Amino acid sequence: MHIYLKDIDDFVLSAKHKKEEKIYKQIILDFLESNKEKKFKGTDLMLNLSIPEQGLYKSLKDLVNQDEIKKENHRYFVKNE
């Protein structure tokens, strides 16, 4: 399963002006939990957050037990198989 995260602006709007990782992490957790029945294709689920690179990497690394996270054109791709 590949999870691609970008463009979930509705879920990050309230936290966008705050640079607290736990807020973003909880928003991502809530989104994934509420959509766990869906089977996402490559680009169905994406997230593009304007928070510090290390902070986003750490949050996603803690959130998803993935084997790879890479940044490409300011999009963060989480590979979880």
DSSP file (Angstrom, degrees, kcal/mol; ACC not computed):
  #  RESIDUE AA STRUCTURE BP1 BP2  ACC     N-H-->O    O-->H-N    N-H-->O    O-->H-N    TCO  KAPPA ALPHA  PHI   PSI    X-CA   Y-CA   Z-CA
    1    1 A M              0   0    0      0, 0.0    79,-0.8     0, 0.0     2,-0.5   0.000 360.0 360.0 360.0 131.6    0.0    0.0    0.0
    2    2 A H  E     -A   79   0A   0     38,-0.3     2,-0.6    77,-0.2    77,-0.2  -0.953 360.0-163.4-113.1 127.2    1.3    3.4   -1.0
    3    3 A I  E     -A   78   0A   0     75,-1.3    75,-1.2    -2,-0.5     2,-0.5  -0.948   3.7-168.4-111.3 120.8    0.0    6.5    0.8
    4    4 A Y  E     -A   77   0A   0     -2,-0.6     2,-0.6    41,-0.4    73,-0.2  -0.934   8.0-155.8-108.8 129.1    0.6    9.8   -0.8
    5    5 A L  E     +A   76   0A   0     71,-1.1    71,-0.6    -2,-0.5    41,-0.4  -0.910  36.4 111.1-113.8 122.1   -0.1   12.9    1.2
    6    6 A K  B     +C   46   0B   0     40,-9.9    40,-0.9    -2,-0.6    41,-0.2  -0.931  58.3  29.8-171.6 156.5   -0.9   16.3   -0.3
    7    7 A D        +     0   0    0     -2,-0.3    40,-0.2     1,-0.2     3,-0.2   0.840  58.6 135.2  58.0  45.3   -3.7   18.8   -0.6
    8    8 A I    >>  +     0   0    0      1,-0.2     3,-1.2    40,-0.1     4,-0.9  -0.417  19.4 150.2-112.1  56.5   -5.8   18.1    2.5
    9    9 A D  H >>  +     0   0    0      1,-0.3     4,-1.4     2,-0.2     3,-0.7   0.836  62.3  62.4 -59.8 -36.3   -6.2   21.8    3.1
   10   10 A D  H 34 S+     0   0    0      1,-0.2     4,-0.3     2,-0.2    -1,-0.3   0.837 105.9  47.3 -58.6 -31.9   -9.6   21.5    4.8
   11   11 A F  H <4 S+     0   0    0     -3,-1.2    -1,-0.2     1,-0.2    -2,-0.2   0.694 117.8  39.1 -85.5 -19.0   -8.0   19.4    7.6
   12   12 A V  H XX S+     0   0    0     -4,-0.9     4,-1.1    -3,-0.7     3,-0.8   0.474  85.9  97.3-108.5  -2.8   -5.0   21.7    8.2
   13   13 A L  G >< S+     0   0    0     -4,-1.4     3,-0.8     1,-0.3     4,-0.4   0.906  85.2  47.2 -54.0 -48.6   -6.7   25.1    7.9
   14   14 A S  G 34 S+     0   0    0     -4,-0.3    -1,-0.3     1,-0.2     3,-0.1   0.729 119.6  40.1 -70.2 -20.2   -7.2   25.6   11.6
   15   15 A A  G X4 S+     0   0    0     -3,-0.8     3,-1.4     1,-0.1     5,-0.3   0.463  86.3  98.0-103.9  -2.4   -3.7   24.6   12.4
   16   16 A K  T << S+     0   0    0     -4,-1.1    -2,-0.1    -3,-0.8    -1,-0.1   0.834  84.4  47.2 -61.3 -35.0   -1.9   26.3    9.6
   17   17 A H  T 3  S+     0   0    0     -4,-0.4     2,-0.4    -3,-0.1    -1,-0.3   0.610 103.1  75.4 -83.6  -9.3   -0.9   29.4   11.5
   18   18 A K    <   -     0   0    0     -3,-1.4    -3,-0.0     2,-0.1     0, 0.0  -0.851  67.6-154.8-102.4 137.5    0.4   27.3   14.4
   19   19 A K        +     0   0    0     -2,-0.4     2,-0.6    32,-0.1    -3,-0.1  -0.183  48.6 130.9-103.5  41.9    3.7   25.5   14.0
   20   20 A E    >>  -     0   0    0     -5,-0.3     4,-1.4     1,-0.2     3,-0.8  -0.849  48.0-153.7-100.2 119.6    3.0   22.7   16.5
   21   21 A E  H 3> S+     0   0    0     -2,-0.6     4,-3.2     1,-0.2     5,-0.2   0.856  91.5  61.4 -58.7 -38.1    3.7   19.2   15.2
   22   22 A K  H 3> S+     0   0    0      1,-0.2     4,-2.3     2,-0.2    -1,-0.2   0.836 101.9  52.7 -63.4 -31.5    1.2   17.6   17.5
   23   23 A I  H <> S+     0   0    0     -3,-0.8     4,-2.2     2,-0.2    -1,-0.2   0.946 113.3  42.7 -67.4 -47.9   -1.7   19.5   15.9
   24   24 A Y  H  X S+     0   0    0     -4,-1.4     4,-2.6     1,-0.2    -2,-0.2   0.921 113.8  52.4 -62.1 -43.3   -0.7   18.5   12.4
   25   25 A K  H  X S+     0   0    0     -4,-3.2     4,-2.6     1,-0.2    -1,-0.2   0.911 110.2  47.6 -60.7 -43.0   -0.1   14.9   13.6
   26   26 A Q  H  X S+     0   0    0     -4,-2.3     4,-2.9    -5,-0.2    -1,-0.2   0.886 110.6  52.0 -66.7 -38.2   -3.6   14.7   15.2
   27   27 A I  H  X S+     0   0    0     -4,-2.2     4,-2.4     2,-0.2    -2,-0.2   0.919 111.8  46.4 -62.8 -43.4   -5.2   16.2   12.1
   28   28 A I  H  X S+     0   0    0     -4,-2.6     4,-2.8     2,-0.2     5,-0.2   0.926 113.1  49.6 -64.3 -44.4   -3.5   13.5    9.9
   29   29 A L  H  X S+     0   0    0     -4,-2.6     4,-2.7     1,-0.2    -2,-0.2   0.926 111.6  48.5 -59.1 -45.9   -4.4   10.8   12.4
   30   30 A D  H  X S+     0   0    0     -4,-2.9     4,-2.4     2,-0.2    -1,-0.2   0.904 112.3  49.0 -62.1 -41.9   -8.0   12.0   12.4
   31   31 A F  H  X S+     0   0    0     -4,-2.4     4,-1.0     2,-0.2    -2,-0.2   0.947 113.9  44.5 -63.7 -48.4   -8.2   12.1    8.6
   32   32 A L  H  < S+     0   0    0     -4,-2.8     3,-0.3     1,-0.2    -2,-0.2   0.888 114.0  51.0 -64.2 -38.9   -6.7    8.6    8.2
   33   33 A E  H >< S+     0   0    0     -4,-2.7     3,-1.1    -5,-0.2    -1,-0.2   0.911 110.3  48.4 -64.3 -42.5   -8.9    7.2   10.9
   34   34 A S  H 3< S+     0   0    0     -4,-2.4    -1,-0.2     1,-0.2    -2,-0.2   0.658 120.3  38.3 -74.5 -13.9  -12.1    8.7    9.3
   35   35 A N  T >< S+     0   0    0     -4,-1.0     3,-1.5    -3,-0.3    -1,-0.2   0.124  77.4 116.9-119.5  20.2  -11.1    7.3    5.9
   36   36 A K  T <  S+     0   0    0     -3,-1.1    -1,-0.1     1,-0.3    -2,-0.1   0.708  70.8  60.8 -67.6 -18.6   -9.6    3.9    6.9
   37   37 A E  T 3  S+     0   0    0     -4,-0.2    -1,-0.3    -3,-0.1     2,-0.1   0.696  88.5  91.6 -79.4 -17.6  -12.3    2.0    5.0
   38   38 A K  S <  S-     0   0    0     -3,-1.5     2,-0.7     1,-0.1    -3,-0.1  -0.464  71.9-139.6 -78.0 148.3  -11.2    3.6    1.7
   39   39 A K        -     0   0    0     -2,-0.1     2,-0.2   -38,-0.0    -2,-0.1  -0.912  26.9-151.0-105.8 105.0   -8.6    1.9   -0.5
   40   40 A F        -     0   0    0     -2,-0.7   -38,-0.3     2,-0.1     2,-0.1  -0.526   3.4-146.6 -82.9 140.2   -6.5    4.8   -1.7
   41   41 A K    >>  -     0   0    0     -2,-0.2     3,-1.3   -40,-0.1     4,-0.7  -0.403  46.6 -76.1 -89.5 177.8   -4.7    4.8   -5.1
   42   42 A G  T 34 S+     0   0    0      1,-0.3   -38,-0.3    -2,-0.1     3,-0.2   0.829 127.3  21.3 -45.2 -50.7   -1.4    6.6   -5.5
   43   43 A T  T 34 S+     0   0    0      1,-0.2    -1,-0.3   -40,-0.1     3,-0.1   0.288  96.6  95.2-109.0  11.4   -2.5   10.2   -5.7
   44   44 A D  T <4 S+     0   0    0     -3,-1.3     2,-0.6     1,-0.2    -1,-0.2   0.880  89.7  40.3 -68.0 -36.6   -5.9    9.9   -4.0
   45   45 A L  S  < S+     0   0    0     -4,-0.7   -41,-0.4    -3,-0.2     2,-0.3  -0.933  75.5 152.7-120.0 110.9   -4.6   10.9   -0.5
   46   46 A M  B     -C    6   0B   0    -40,-0.9   -40,-9.9    -2,-0.6     2,-0.4  -0.957  23.2-162.1-137.7 155.2   -2.1   13.6   -0.4
   47   47 A L        -     0   0    0     29,-0.4    29,-0.7    -2,-0.3     2,-0.5  -0.986   6.0-176.1-141.9 128.2   -1.0   16.2    2.1
   48   48 A N        +     0   0    0     -2,-0.4     2,-0.4    27,-0.1   -42,-0.1  -0.915  15.8 179.4-126.1 103.3    1.0   19.4    1.5
   49   49 A L        -     0   0    0     -2,-0.5     2,-1.4    25,-0.1     7,-0.1  -0.862  29.1-140.7-110.9 137.8    1.7   21.2    4.8
   50   50 A S        +     0   0    0     -2,-0.4     3,-0.0     6,-0.0    -2,-0.0  -0.541  63.1 115.7 -93.3  69.6    3.7   24.4    5.1
   51   51 A I  S    S-     0   0    0     -2,-1.4     5,-0.1     1,-0.1    -2,-0.1  -0.882  79.3 -64.8-127.8 164.2    5.5   23.5    8.3
   52   52 A P     >  -     0   0    0      0, 0.0     4,-2.5     0, 0.0     5,-0.3  -0.139  46.2-123.7 -53.9 141.4    9.3   23.0    8.8
   53   53 A E  H  > S+     0   0    0      1,-0.2     4,-2.6     2,-0.2     5,-0.2   0.892 109.9  47.0 -55.0 -47.1   10.7   20.1    6.8
   54   54 A Q  H  > S+     0   0    0      1,-0.2     4,-2.7     2,-0.2    -1,-0.2   0.887 111.2  52.8 -64.9 -37.8   12.1   18.2    9.8
   55   55 A G  H  > S+     0   0    0      2,-0.2     4,-2.3     1,-0.2    -2,-0.2   0.915 111.8  44.5 -63.8 -43.5    8.9   18.7   11.8
   56   56 A L  H  X S+     0   0    0     -4,-2.5     4,-2.7     2,-0.2     5,-0.3   0.916 113.5  51.0 -67.0 -43.3    6.8   17.2    9.0
   57   57 A Y  H  X S+     0   0    0     -4,-2.6     4,-2.5    -5,-0.3    -2,-0.2   0.933 111.9  47.1 -59.5 -45.8    9.2   14.4    8.5
   58   58 A K  H  X S+     0   0    0     -4,-2.7     4,-2.4     2,-0.2     5,-0.2   0.914 112.2  49.7 -64.0 -43.4    9.2   13.6   12.2
   59   59 A S  H  X S+     0   0    0     -4,-2.3     4,-2.2     1,-0.2    -1,-0.2   0.933 114.9  43.1 -61.6 -46.9    5.4   13.7   12.5
   60   60 A L  H  X S+     0   0    0     -4,-2.7     4,-2.9     2,-0.2     6,-0.2   0.874 112.4  53.6 -68.2 -36.5    4.9   11.4    9.5
   61   61 A K  H  < S+     0   0    0     -4,-2.5     5,-0.2    -5,-0.3    -1,-0.2   0.902 113.8  42.5 -64.7 -40.3    7.7    9.1   10.6
   62   62 A D  H  < S+     0   0    0     -4,-2.4    -1,-0.2    -5,-0.2    -2,-0.2   0.851 117.7  48.0 -70.9 -34.4    6.0    8.7   14.0
   63   63 A L  H  < S+     0   0    0     -4,-2.2     2,-0.5    -5,-0.2    -2,-0.2   0.931 114.3  38.7 -75.2 -47.6    2.6    8.4   12.5
   64   64 A V  S  < S-     0   0    0     -4,-2.9     2,-2.4    -5,-0.1    -1,-0.2  -0.900  72.4-137.1-112.8 130.4    3.2    5.8    9.8
   65   65 A N        +     0   0    0     -2,-0.5     2,-0.1    -3,-0.1    -4,-0.1  -0.465  53.9 155.5 -81.0  69.4    5.4    2.8   10.2
   66   66 A Q        -     0   0    0     -2,-2.4    14,-0.2    -5,-0.2     3,-0.1  -0.450  49.9-142.6 -98.4 166.6    6.8    3.4    6.8
   67   67 A D  S    S+     0   0    0     12,-1.5     2,-0.3     1,-0.3    13,-0.1   0.440  83.7  28.3-105.8  -2.0   10.1    2.4    5.2
   68   68 A E  E     +B   79   0A   0     11,-0.9    11,-2.4     2,-0.0     2,-0.4  -0.929  49.4 177.1-160.6 133.2   10.6    5.5    3.1
   69   69 A I  E     +B   78   0A   0     -2,-0.3     2,-0.3     9,-0.2     9,-0.2  -0.994  18.5 173.3-130.4 130.3    9.7    9.2    3.2
   70   70 A K  E     -B   77   0A   0      7,-1.6     7,-2.4    -2,-0.4     2,-0.5  -0.981  26.4-132.9-137.2 152.9   11.0   11.4    0.5
   71   71 A K  E     +B   76   0A   0     -2,-0.3     2,-0.4     5,-0.2     5,-0.2  -0.875  26.3 171.7-104.5 132.7   10.5   15.0   -0.6
   72   72 A E  E >  S-B   75   0A   0      3,-2.4     3,-1.4    -2,-0.5    -2,-0.0  -0.921  72.0 -20.8-144.4 113.3    9.8   15.8   -4.2
   73   73 A N  T 3  S-     0   0    0     -2,-0.4     3,-0.1     1,-0.3    -1,-0.0   0.900 125.5 -54.2  52.4  44.7    8.8   19.3   -5.4
   74   74 A H  T 3  S+     0   0    0      1,-0.2     2,-0.4   -26,-0.0    -1,-0.3   0.657 114.9 118.1  65.7  17.3    7.6   20.2   -1.9
   75   75 A R  E <   - B   0  72A   0     -3,-1.4    -3,-2.4   -27,-0.1     2,-0.6  -0.944  57.9-141.8-112.4 137.9    5.4   17.1   -1.8
   76   76 A Y  E     -AB   5  71A   0    -29,-0.7   -71,-1.1   -71,-0.6     2,-0.6  -0.873  12.8-160.7-104.0 123.5    6.0   14.5    0.9
   77   77 A F  E     -AB   4  70A   0     -7,-2.4    -7,-1.6    -2,-0.6     2,-0.6  -0.894   0.7-162.1-107.6 123.3    5.5   10.9   -0.2
   78   78 A V  E     -AB   3  69A   0    -75,-1.2   -75,-1.3    -2,-0.6     2,-0.6  -0.917   3.9-161.2-106.6 120.0    5.0    8.3    2.4
   79   79 A K  E     +AB   2  68A   0    -11,-2.4   -12,-1.5    -2,-0.6   -11,-0.9  -0.893  15.5 170.9-103.6 119.1    5.6    4.7    1.3
   80   80 A N              0   0    0    -79,-0.8   -14,-0.1    -2,-0.6    -2,-0.0  -0.950 360.0 360.0-131.8 111.7    4.1    2.1    3.5
   81   81 A E              0   0    0     -2,-0.5    -1,-0.1   -79,-0.1   -79,-0.1   0.382 360.0 360.0-121.4 360.0    4.0   -1.5    2.4
